[in-house]
Amino acid sequence: EKERRFLSKMLKSEMICFSVLDTFQISVRTVWRPESGNEQRSSLRKGRFAMLLHDTSGRLTTSWTWLKLVKPLYQMGLSVILVDLPGMGKSSINNVSTLSTSVWQSHEGHILCKILDELRVSKCHLVACGHSCSALLRMVKHNPHQMEKEHILH
């Protein structure tokens, strides 16, 4: 019950839109720590951040996969970013909500970096499972400056 109250009070949803060859509409759910500086829209957020990525196949293919980890990560001092990857959950490409991962996976690192940029997060820890673990390799290869040193892959 305490967890449910925490999530209903703290969990915010927003749609991030940007173009990388196609137009992406990415649904993110966030829980920001007070020190992250949400009110200052022009500057980078402060603090530590974790971006959680669900698998791209099987039954757990939305950001709701990680809901039970939000409060423990928050209590450890992290702001939490839950991402619905393209074509899953509420996310889409060119307003098409059901599509193959092959449409976007080669741009995965760039997509995740755009999400961080839109949220004004300079770098983050990554928690990923299944096929989304490849995102870490792509981000380290193309944008290592946006990655913290510790990550969890399952």
N, C-alpha and C positions, 0 to 999 in steps of 0.2 A: 504493500500500500504506500509506503514512504517513497519507493522508487517511482510509482505511478504519479504521485503528486509532484515529485521532482521533475519528471519528464514533461508533465502537462504545463508546468510553470516555465521551464527552461528551454525546452526543445523548440526551435524555430525552423520553419521551412521557407525556402525561397527557390526561385528558378533563375539560373544563370544562363544568359544567351551570348554566344560569340560565334565567330566564323573561323573555320580551319578547312578550307576548300568547300565545305558544306556549312549550313547553319545548325549549330548545336543548341539544344534546350536541355540543360542539365539540372535536375532536381537535387538540391542538397538540404540536409537537415543539420543544424548546428546547435551546439551548446557552448556559448562563449563564457570564459572566465571574466570576472569584473575587470581585471587588469588588461584585458585585450584591447580596450579603448574603442568600443563599438561606436561611440558618439562622434569620433573624429573621422569623418568619411574621406579626408584627403591624405591621411598618413597611414603607414603600415601599422598593423595591429602589433601589440606587445605580448610577450609570454611564450608559452610552449604549446604546440599544436600537434594533434594526431589526426590523420586522414585515414578513414576506414573504408576498404573496398570489398564488396561482396564478390562471390564467384560469378562467372558468366555462364555457367551451365548447371544443371541440376535443379533442386527445389529452392535453394536459398539465393535468389538472384535479385534482391532489392536491398536497400540500405537498412531495412528493418532487421536484417540478419544480425546486426551488431547492437541492437537496442540494450541488451543486458550489460554491455561493456561501457556504456556511456557514463553512468554515475561513478563507477570505480575509477575510470580514467580522469574524470572531472575532479574527483577527490584527491587524485595524485598530482593535481595542479595543471592539467592539460585542458585546453579548449578542444572540443571534438567536432570533426567534420565528417558527416556520413554522406556518401555520394551514391546516387543511382546512376550506374554507368549507362551509356547511350543505348537506347532500345529496351531498357529494363526499368521497372518501377514507373516513375512519372517522367523519365527522360526520353528524349527523341532527337532525331536528326531530320531537318527539313520537315518538321511536324509529322514524321513517320515514327510511330512508337514501337513497332515490332520489326526488328531487322537483325540480320546476322552480325556477329561480332567482326567478321571479316571486312565489313564496311568501314569500320573505324579503328580496329586494333593496331594497325601500323602507326596511327597517330596518337595512340594512348598516352604516351609521355607528354606530348604537347597539350593534349586535352586537359590532363591533370594539372599541368603548370598554368594553363589559362584559368582553371578554377581557382587555384591559389592566388593568382594575380587579381582576379575579380573580387575575391574575399579579402584582399590586402594582407595576405599571409606570406612572409618572406621565405620561410622554410618549415618543414613538418616531418614528423615521424610517420611512417606508413605501416598500417596493419592491413594485411590482405590474405585472402584464402583462395585456393584453387587456381583457376586460370588467370585471375587478376594479379597474381604474384609477379607476372611478367612486367607489370607496370613499374615496379621498383627498378628493374634492370634498364628499362627504357628511360626512366627519369634520371638515373645515375649517369647514363650514357650522354644524354642530351642536355640536362639541366642539373648537374650535381650540386650547384650552389643553392638549390631549393630543397635539398634533402638534409635532414638531420643525420646523426651517425648511427642511431639505433632504430631497428625496424623489426616487425614480427610478421613472418610468413608461415602460413599453414596449408 
